[in-house]
Amino acid sequence: MRLNGWKTCGLDERGAYLAVVAGALIALGCPGALAGQAQAAPVRKPAAARHAPGKTVDLTGPYNAYLTRLRAKVLPHWDFPAGRFHVVLVAEVNADGSVGQVKVTSSPASEAAQRAADAAFAQAQPLEPLPPQSPPRARVTISFDSSYDPHGDSQSSVSARMEPLAPPGLQPAGAGSDAAPPSGTGATP
């Protein structure tokens, strides 16, 4: 089965996502893999190949490896403030690893938590180039979750996901930057 040009292996998107997460975590030997204690979320959709029209390339493995290395670079620099926060950093990454637009939000709203996440991401740069056969841009979303009590109790986690972005010239008229590639560009409906 295919959905909007993306291979779903007979599962709905959530089912395919959960199967990949469980398999990756079990393969990595993560304790609590099936108990919802995942640290890195896998890529949601495979990307169409940039240089191979008519073919679909599954970039799940290379993207997950990229995200694991990125998370390892970000985590040591994250100095989260006291309190309980969920911070989401969304960045556009170009094929050469350069970073375009970055947006940081938090819940509850906290300038200190947002600055801490932004600083950790900035210190992790320069980023690696995107994996071979990736589209020229990807959206990286990093979620920082923390609960810090100055009396000694604290928890934190960082997870990441990556979505390929279609090149601007391949988008249908009026489509956003994360639209599926139009037919005839290598994606199979």
C-alpha positions as CSV (number, residue, x, y, z in Angstrom):
1,M,0.0,0.0,0.0
2,R,1.2,3.5,-0.7
3,L,-0.1,6.7,0.7
4,N,0.7,10.0,-1.0
5,G,3.8,8.4,-2.6
6,W,5.2,7.1,0.7
7,K,5.6,3.4,1.3
8,T,3.5,2.3,4.3
9,C,4.2,-1.5,4.3
10,G,0.5,-2.3,4.7
11,L,0.2,-0.4,8.0
12,D,-1.4,3.0,8.7
13,E,1.2,5.7,9.4
14,R,1.0,5.4,13.2
15,G,1.3,1.6,13.1
16,A,4.3,1.8,10.8
17,Y,5.9,4.5,13.0
18,L,5.4,2.4,16.2
19,A,6.8,-0.7,14.5
20,V,9.9,1.1,13.4
21,V,10.4,2.7,16.9
22,A,10.0,-0.7,18.7
23,G,12.3,-2.5,16.3
24,A,15.0,0.2,16.5
25,L,14.9,0.4,20.3
26,I,15.0,-3.3,20.7
27,A,17.9,-3.6,18.2
28,L,19.7,-0.9,20.2
29,G,19.1,-2.7,23.5
30,C,17.2,0.3,25.0
31,P,15.8,-0.7,28.4
32,G,12.0,0.1,28.6
33,A,11.8,0.1,24.8
34,L,8.2,-1.2,24.8
35,A,7.2,0.8,27.9
36,G,7.2,4.2,26.1
37,Q,10.6,5.4,27.3
38,A,12.0,6.0,23.9
39,Q,14.7,8.6,23.5
40,A,14.9,9.1,19.8
41,A,11.8,9.0,17.5
42,P,12.4,7.6,14.0
43,V,11.7,9.3,10.7
44,R,8.0,9.4,9.9
45,K,8.2,8.9,6.1
46,P,10.9,7.7,3.7
47,A,12.0,10.3,1.2
48,A,12.0,10.1,-2.5
49,A,15.5,10.0,-4.1
50,R,16.8,13.3,-5.3
51,H,18.9,11.9,-8.1
52,A,16.9,8.9,-9.1
53,P,13.6,9.8,-10.8
54,G,11.1,7.0,-10.8
55,K,12.5,5.3,-7.7
56,T,11.7,5.6,-4.0
57,V,14.5,5.3,-1.6
58,D,13.9,4.4,2.1
59,L,16.0,6.8,4.2
60,T,14.6,5.6,7.5
61,G,17.9,4.0,8.6
62,P,20.2,6.8,7.5
63,Y,17.9,9.5,9.0
64,N,17.7,7.6,12.3
65,A,21.5,7.3,12.4
66,Y,21.8,11.0,11.6
67,L,19.3,11.9,14.4
68,T,21.1,9.7,16.9
69,R,24.4,11.5,16.2
70,L,22.7,14.9,16.4
71,R,21.0,14.0,19.7
72,A,24.4,13.0,21.1
73,K,25.9,16.4,20.1
74,V,23.0,18.4,21.5
75,L,22.4,16.6,24.8
76,P,25.7,17.5,26.6
77,H,25.1,21.2,25.9
78,W,21.6,21.3,27.3
79,D,21.5,23.1,30.6
80,F,17.8,23.2,31.4
81,P,16.3,25.6,34.0
82,A,14.5,24.6,37.2
83,G,10.9,23.7,36.6
84,R,9.0,21.4,34.3
85,F,9.2,22.3,30.6
86,H,8.5,20.9,27.1
87,V,10.5,22.8,24.4
88,V,10.2,22.1,20.7
89,L,13.0,23.3,18.3
90,V,12.2,23.1,14.6
91,A,15.0,23.8,12.1
92,E,15.4,23.5,8.4
93,V,18.7,21.8,7.5
94,N,20.2,22.0,4.0
95,A,22.0,19.1,2.3
96,D,25.4,20.5,3.3
97,G,24.4,20.6,7.0
98,S,23.9,24.3,7.1
99,V,20.9,25.5,9.2
100,G,18.2,27.8,7.9
101,Q,15.2,29.0,9.8
102,V,15.0,27.9,13.5
103,K,11.8,28.2,15.6
104,V,11.7,27.5,19.3
105,T,8.5,27.2,21.4
106,S,7.9,26.0,25.0
107,S,5.1,24.8,27.2
108,P,4.6,26.4,29.6
109,A,6.1,29.5,27.9
110,S,9.6,30.0,29.3
111,E,12.2,32.3,27.8
112,A,14.9,30.6,29.9
113,A,13.9,27.1,28.7
114,Q,13.8,28.2,25.0
115,R,17.2,29.9,25.3
116,A,18.7,26.7,26.9
117,A,17.4,24.5,24.0
118,D,18.4,27.0,21.3
119,A,21.9,27.3,22.9
120,A,22.3,23.5,23.0
121,F,21.4,23.3,19.3
122,A,23.7,26.2,18.4
123,Q,26.6,24.6,20.2
124,A,26.0,21.3,18.3
125,Q,26.7,23.1,15.0
126,P,28.1,22.7,12.4
127,L,25.8,19.8,11.6
128,E,26.7,16.9,9.4
129,P,25.5,17.0,5.8
130,L,22.2,15.2,5.2
131,P,22.5,11.5,4.3
132,P,23.2,10.7,0.6
133,Q,20.1,10.6,-1.6
134,S,18.2,12.9,0.7
135,P,16.2,15.7,-0.7
136,P,18.1,19.0,-0.6
137,R,16.4,20.1,2.7
138,A,14.9,18.5,5.7
139,R,12.9,19.7,8.8
140,V,14.5,18.5,12.0
141,T,12.3,18.7,15.1
142,I,14.0,18.3,18.5
143,S,11.8,17.9,21.6
144,F,13.4,18.8,25.0
145,D,11.5,17.6,28.1
146,S,12.7,18.4,31.5
147,S,11.5,18.3,35.1
148,Y,14.0,19.8,37.5
149,D,13.7,20.3,41.2
150,P,16.6,22.2,42.9
151,H,16.4,19.7,45.8
152,G,17.7,16.8,43.7
153,D,14.9,15.3,41.8
154,S,15.2,15.7,38.0
155,Q,14.4,14.0,34.7
156,S,15.1,15.0,31.2
157,S,14.9,13.6,27.7
158,V,15.6,14.7,24.2
159,S,13.9,13.2,21.1
160,A,14.2,14.1,17.5
161,R,12.6,13.4,14.2
162,M,13.3,14.4,10.6
163,E,11.0,15.1,7.6
164,P,12.3,15.5,4.1
165,L,11.2,18.7,2.4
166,A,10.5,18.8,-1.3
167,P,12.7,21.2,-3.3
168,P,10.8,24.4,-4.1
169,G,10.7,23.7,-7.8
170,L,9.0,20.4,-7.3
171,Q,6.0,21.7,-5.3
172,P,2.6,22.0,-6.8
173,A,1.3,25.5,-7.1
174,G,0.0,26.8,-3.8
175,A,1.6,24.0,-1.8
176,G,3.5,24.5,1.5
177,S,7.1,23.6,1.9
178,D,6.3,20.1,3.3
179,A,3.9,19.0,0.5
180,A,4.3,15.6,-1.0
181,P,6.1,15.7,-4.4
182,P,3.7,16.0,-7.3
183,S,3.2,13.0,-9.6
184,G,5.9,12.6,-12.3
185,T,8.8,13.5,-9.9
186,G,9.7,10.0,-8.8
187,A,6.9,9.5,-6.2
188,T,4.5,6.7,-6.8
189,P,0.9,7.5,-5.8
